Amino acid sequence: MPRSVLVIVNREHTDASYAVDTVTSLVEQHGKLHSVIDAADAEPLPDPDEIDLVVVLGGDGSLLGAARACLHLKRPLLGVNIGRVGFMAAFELDRLRERAASTFGDGPLELQTLPMLEADLHTHTGENPHFSALALNEFVITAGPPFRMISCTLSIDGHPGPAFAGDGLIVSTPMGSTAYNISAGGPIVAPGVDAMIICPIAAHSLSFRPIVVPRSCRVDLFMNRVNDGDGSGTTLVADGQVDHRVAKGDRVQIRGSKESVELVVDPDMSYWARLLGKMQWAAAPRERLR
């Protein structure tokens, strides 16, 4: 039976109009188009029983936003890259054309399950969190204006860890390891590994190295020193999109969530191929042409 498809589009991208026309035409040809929603609009999402697949047109940021917005639908997401890199949004338009009949018809979908992280922000006196969020890529505690060094104490499963001073800290999923984490010097961790990566940002120490811990661990960060700017300052950020100010004495608790997202992946484009092709993993320096 043909699939009923919801299309979410980030119209800020230059090729958005062309992509929408192309994808909706493919869906109508091989499946059933339920509706097209602008990612920037606060339109209500359809009932889960009305759709079988969510197609997201944009880059990885669009896919991250759609993953949280559509979490309650419990339907697979297929990312079509019309951004720059599109590491998570694995399909390009040409490749989607080739697989449209199977994807929007009744063919099998190859799915990748991506577990999420959740974070709670507690005050030094509060038992109940005053802010909670989910992340598919990472949580970041960023120093923020006026950009002085911040510090916190790390604890893993209640066991005291080191005090950290620097520009911030990243706690990422394996999928998120190729995002902010890798830019800050953290390791690449394959998505199938059930782990979290803790990576400092510009640590004021030569020996504070990134560490990989089981996803079952509870990571607590006790904020000792923060920035308190005019209307901004040290902030907890989820996937670069959801944020909340952090105060001195706050405790940030990060752990594996029961929530997860299913992504439709291209069966002919492995994770390793995407690392090589899109991230230029271990690419040799360009040689001078003779």
Buried (B, 14 or more C-beta within 10 A) or exposed (E): EBBBBBBBBBBBBEEBEEBBEBBBEBBEEBBBBBBBBBBEEEEEBBEEEBBBBBBBBBBBBBBBBBBBBBBEBEBBBBBBBBBEBBBBBBBBBEBBBEBBBEBBEEEEBEBBEBBBBBBBBBBEEEEEBEBEBBBBBBBBBBBBBEEBBBBBBBBBEEEEBBEBBBBBBBBBBBBBBBBBBBEBEBBBBEBEBEBBBBBBBEBEEEEBEBBBBEBEBEBBBBBBEBBBBEEEBBBBBBBBEBBBBBEBEBBBBBBBBEBBBBBBBBEEBEBEEBBEEBBEBEEEEEEEEE
